[in-house]
C-alpha cells in the first residue's frame, strides 16, 4: 500500500486524512462492507416475501398435484389430473371453472375501461387550480379507504329492488323503479361495475394526478406557443407523458378486476344462478366449501397463467416505439 499526500490534495481535504492509492486492502474491505449493507436492509422484506409469497406458492403447486381434502388424512398424489379436469368438457369442475372465468372476463371488460378513463378525467380536473381543490380531491378519494364489506353491504341495501333508494329515486324521475339490481342480468353486472368504479376510482385518480404533475410545464408552454389546441396538447403532451403511469394503472386495474370477489359474494351471492360468480369466488367455493383444495389450487394457477399472459400483452401495447 502506498500513501501519497500532495499539496493540492492536502489543501482540499481535512487535516490528517490519507489518500490511499494502489488498490490496498482497506479499499476492498470498504467495498465488501458497502456490498453487504443493502442486503441487510432488504433482509426483513426478503424473509417475509419468502415466508408469505414464495413458500405458499410452491406449496400451492404441491397441493394442486394431489386429491387434497384437508378434512381427511389421506391426500393421494394425482399428478396433473386436477389440471386436465379443467380442460375436459365432460368434467363438472371444467364447466364451473370456465363459467366463472367467463364471469370474470365480463366484469373485467366492463370495469377496466371505466377505471382508466373516469379517473383520468377526475385527475385532469383535480390538477386545475380552483378554490376548494383539496376538498374535491378528498371527496373522490374517500370511498377508497372503505373496506369491501362496508361498500358491498351499503350498496346492497341501496340497490334492493323493494326498499332500495336507487329504485325509489328512479321512480321519482319517471324511470323503472323495480329493477332487480342484484338478482338479474345484465342489471347485476351494471351494479357490480358501477359500485366498483365508485369505490376504487380515487386510487387511480391519485396515481394519474401524480403523473400529471410530473410532466414538465415547459412542454405545454411550447405547444401553446406553436398554436396547439387543448385537445392537441392532451394528445401529444399529456398522453405520452402519462405512458408509464397508464401502463401501471392498467396492470393494477386488470389484476384487481380479475381478482374481484367481495362485491360479488356480498352483493349478488353469484346470482342469478352462477352468472356473477367470478373465478376467485369459484375457487373459494371449491376449496373451502367442497373441500377440493387440489382442484381449487389448479384453478388458481390457471388463472395466474392467464393474468401473466395479459400482463405481457399490456407491456407489449405500452412498449416504447422507435420511429424507423
N, C-alpha and C positions, 0 to 999 in steps of 0.2 A: 504494500500500500504506500502511495506517495502523497505527501501533503504539500500543496503549493499555495503560498499566500503572496499575491501581488498587490502593489499599491492600489490598483483600480478596484480589486475585489475587496481589499481591506477597507477602503473608503465607503463602499456600498453595503457593508454587512456589519452587524453588531460586533463589538469588540470580543475577541476570543473565539469567534466562530470559525470552524475549519472548512476548507473547501476540499472535498475528497475526490480524487481522480484516480483513474486506473482500475475501476471496477472492483473495489475491495469488498471484503466480506460484509462490512456494515451496510452497504447498499443492497446486497442480496437479502440480508435479514429484514431490512425495512420493506423490501418488495414482497417478501413472503408474508410479513405481517399484514400489509395492506391487502393482499390477496385473500387472507382468511377473514378479515373484518366483515366484508359483505355477507359471507355465508353465515356468520354468527348472527347478523341482523335478520337474515332470511330464515334461520333455523326454526323459530316458533311457527311461522306460517307453513314451512315445509312439513313440519311434524303434523300439524292439523290437516294439511292437504293430503298427506299420505294416509292419515288415520281415517279421515271422513270422506275422502273422494276416491283416491286410488284403490285402497283396500276394499271398500264396499263395491266398487265397480268390478274388481276381479272376483270378489265373492259372488256377485250377481251373475257373472258368466258361469261360474261353477254351479249355481242353483239352476240356471236355465238348462243345464245338461242332465238334470235329474227330475224324476217324478217326485216333486218336493211338496209334501203335505206336512206342515210343521206341527200338526196335531198327532202325527204318527211317528213311531221310532224309525221305521224303515223308509229310506229315501233312495230307491233303486236308480242306478245310472241308466239313462235312456239315450244318451248321445244327442243327436240333432233332431230327435223326434218332435220335441216341442216347437222347433222352427219349421220343420216340414209340415206339421199340422196346420200352421198358419197359412200355408200356401196350398193346402188341399181343400178344394172346393166342397168336398163332401164332409168336411170337419165342422163341427159346431163352433169350435174355437176360431176357425178361419172366418166364418160368417159374422160372428160377433165382433171380431177384431177389425176386419175391414169395413164393417158398418160404422164402427167408432172412428176409424181413420177418415171415412167419408165425412162424418160429422165434424171432425177436427178441420178437415180441408175447407168445408163450407164456412166455418167460423173464421178461419184464418184469412180466406179470400175476402170475406166481408169486412173484417175488422182492420186488417193491416193497412189498406189504402187510406181509410179514415184516420188511423192513428199516425199516418205520415203527413197527410195534407192538413187536417184540422189543427194539430199542434203547431205546424209551421205557420199557419195563418195567425194563430194566437201569439206566437213568438214575434212575428213581424209587428203585430200591434203593440205588444209589450215593449218592443225595442224603441218605440217612438217616445218623444218627450212630451208629457202632458201631466196635468195635475191629477194626483191620485194614482199614479202609475204603480206604486208599491202595493197599494190595496188591490188593484186589479190583478197583479201577479199573485198575491196571496190567495185571492178568491179562486183562481184557476188551479192553483197547486194544492189547495186544502183537501179536496176529496182523496188525493193520492195517499195521504197519511192514514186514512181509514183502513181497517182490516177488511178482508174479503167477506168475512162473516157479517160484519156490520152492514156493508154495502148491499150484499145479497138479500139479507133479511128485510132491510128497509124497503128496497125496491120490490121485493116480493109482495109486500102489503100494498105499496103504491100501485102496482100493476095488477092487483087482483081484479078479476072481471066482474065481481059483485060489489065489493066495498072499496075498491081502489080509487084514489084521487085522479089518476090519469084518465080512466074511463069517464069519471064524473065531469072533468073539465072538457073532455072531448064532446060529451053530450051537450054542454053549455054552449059550445060554438057550432052545434048542428052536425057534428060528425058522429059516426057509430060509437055507441057507449057500452057495447057488450063484447068487446074484443077479448078473446081468451089469450092473453099475452104469455102465459106460462104453460098452456096445455094444448096449443095448436101451432102448426107451422103454416106459413112462414112467420107468424107473429112472434113465436118464441125466439126465432133467430134474431129478429129485429130488436126484441127486448134484451137479449143477451149481448148483442153487439153494441146497442145504444148505452146500456149500463156500463159496459167495459170501457167504451170511449170516454164517457163522462168521468169515470173513475180514474183512468190512467193517463189521460192526455196531458195532465200537468207535468208529469215527469218528462215526456218527450219535448214539451214546450220549453222547459228549462234547459234541456240539452241543446235544442235549437238556438235558444237565446244566447247561450254561451258561445256557440259557433258564430252567430251573427256579430257579436261584439268583438270577435277575433279577426274579422275581415277588416283590412286597412281602409280607413275612411278616404284615403287619397285615391283609391280606385273608383269610388263613387264620384268624387270631385272631378276626376279626369274624364269619366264617362259623361258627366253632366256638361262639361266644357265642350265635349265632342258632339253634343246635341242629342244624347241618348234619352229616350223616354223612360218613364218609370218601369214599364214592362221590360224594356231592353236592359235597363240596369239590373233588374231582378234576374233576367235570364242569363246575362253574360257576366255578371259580377257576383250576385248573391248565390245562385245555384252552384256555380263552380267552386266558390269559396266554401260552400257547405258540403262538398262531396264527402270528405272523411266523416263528418258528423252524420250525414244522411245514411252512409253505409252502416255506421254503428247503430243508429236508431232503427234502421230496417232489420238488422240482425237481431237486436234485442226484442223488437216487437214480434217478429216471426216466431222466435223461440218461446216468448211468453204466450202468444196466441195458441201455439201448438201444444202448450202445456196447460191450457185452461181446464180447470177442474171445479173450483169453488163456486163459481157463478152457476154452472150447470147443475151441480149437486144440490145447492141450496135453493135455487130459484125454480127450476123446472123438474128436478129429480130425473132428468134424462127424458122426460115425456115430450110429446105424446109417444108412447111406446118406448123405443130407444132412439128416437130421431135426434135428440140433442145430447146423447151420451157420447162424450168425447173419448179419445184414446186413453188419456190418463184416468178418466172415470172408469173405463172398462178394465184397465189394468188393476186399479184398486179393487174393483168388484171381483175380478178373477182371483186375485191373490188373497185378499182379506176376508171375503165372504164365502168364496167357493173353495178356499184353501189350496188352490192350484198355483203355488208360488213359482214352480218351474215354468209353466205356461205364461204366467204374468211377467217373469223375468225375460223370457224370449220376446214377448210383445214390446217390452221396454227397449230392448236392443234393436229391434226392427225399427221402432220409432226413432231411435238415436241415429241409425244409419240414414234414414230419410232426412232428418234435420241436418246431418253433416253434408249430404248432397245439396240441400237447399242453401246451406252456407257457402258452399263452393260456387253455386250459381250467383249468389249475391256478390261475392268477391269478384267474380268474372264481370258482372254487369258494372260494377263501380271501379274497375281497374283503370289505371291511367292510360289514356290512349295517346300515343305519339303520332303526330301528323307525319305522313310519308313525305 
